[in-house]
Amino acid sequence: MFESAVFGNKDRGTAEEKLWRAVIARTLEEWVSGPLRYSRKAEQFLFDDNRDFIAVCSSAGMNPTSLRKKLQSIRARGIQKDNNLPALHGQRKTHSHAQRFFQQKAYGV
């Protein structure tokens, strides 16, 4: 879901770049819809880590500053899973605004 939305044509790049883009995509999934513990770790990596984040983005062939700005824009709009958590355990979890955003981008809607 996130790969095509964030990275556009995911067939571009070397095998190593594709691997690192998949790592970033998985981190975005954890941030948006993962368990709270993983979501917090992902958020720390995406917004506060200045060493590994830059290295991973560079390995993925991405501009870390540009990606972080896009993510900060999403976060500033309050598009996070915490806003849409079910009130009671057992309720069906609804898609967050961020999930819908990335799905729409992925399918060109």
C-alpha positions in Angstrom: 0.0 0.0 0.0 2.6 2.6 1.0 5.3 1.7 -1.5 3.3 2.8 -4.6 1.8 5.8 -2.8 5.1 7.1 -1.4 7.6 5.9 -4.0 5.6 6.1 -7.2 7.1 3.7 -9.7 8.5 1.1 -7.3 10.2 -0.8 -10.2 12.8 1.8 -10.5 16.2 1.5 -8.9 18.6 -1.3 -7.9 17.6 -4.3 -5.9 19.2 -2.7 -2.8 17.2 0.5 -3.3 14.0 -1.5 -3.6 14.9 -3.4 -0.4 15.4 -0.1 1.6 12.2 1.4 0.2 10.4 -1.7 1.5 12.0 -1.0 4.9 10.7 2.5 4.8 7.2 1.4 3.6 7.0 -1.1 6.5 8.0 1.6 9.0 5.2 3.8 7.6 2.7 1.0 8.0 3.8 0.5 11.6 3.5 4.2 12.3 0.0 4.4 10.9 -1.5 1.1 11.8 0.8 -1.0 13.9 0.5 -1.8 17.6 1.2 1.2 19.9 4.7 0.1 20.8 5.8 -0.3 17.2 3.9 2.8 16.2 5.9 4.8 18.7 9.2 3.3 17.6 8.4 4.0 14.0 7.5 7.6 14.8 10.7 8.1 16.6 12.7 6.8 13.7 10.7 8.8 11.1 10.8 12.1 12.9 13.6 12.1 15.4 16.4 9.8 14.2 18.9 11.8 12.2 21.6 9.2 11.6 19.9 6.0 10.7 17.0 7.7 8.9 19.3 9.5 6.6 21.3 6.4 5.9 18.2 4.3 5.1 16.8 7.0 2.9 20.1 7.4 1.1 20.3 3.7 0.6 16.7 3.8 -0.8 17.7 6.5 -3.3 15.5 9.0 -1.6 15.9 12.5 -0.2 15.5 12.2 3.5 14.7 15.9 4.0 11.9 15.7 1.4 10.4 12.6 2.8 10.5 13.9 6.4 8.8 17.1 5.3 6.0 15.1 3.6 5.6 13.0 6.8 5.6 16.1 9.0 2.8 17.6 6.9 0.7 14.4 7.3 1.4 14.3 11.1 0.6 18.1 11.4 -2.9 17.4 9.9 -3.5 14.9 12.7 -3.7 12.0 10.4 -2.7 9.2 12.8 -4.2 6.0 14.0 -4.6 7.3 17.5 -7.5 9.5 16.3 -9.5 6.5 15.0 -8.9 3.8 17.6 -12.0 1.7 18.4 -13.5 2.7 21.8 -13.8 -0.9 23.0 -11.7 -4.0 22.4 -13.2 -6.3 19.8 -14.7 -3.5 17.7 -13.6 -3.5 14.1 -10.9 -1.0 13.5 -11.6 1.6 10.9 -9.1 2.9 8.4 -7.4 6.1 9.5 -7.2 9.1 7.3 -3.6 8.3 6.5 -4.4 4.8 5.4 -7.2 6.1 3.1 -4.8 8.8 1.8 -2.2 6.2 0.9 -4.7 3.8 -0.6 -6.1 6.6 -2.7 -2.6 7.6 -3.9 -1.8 3.9 -4.6 -4.9 3.4 -6.8 -4.7 6.9 -8.4 -8.0 8.1 -6.9 
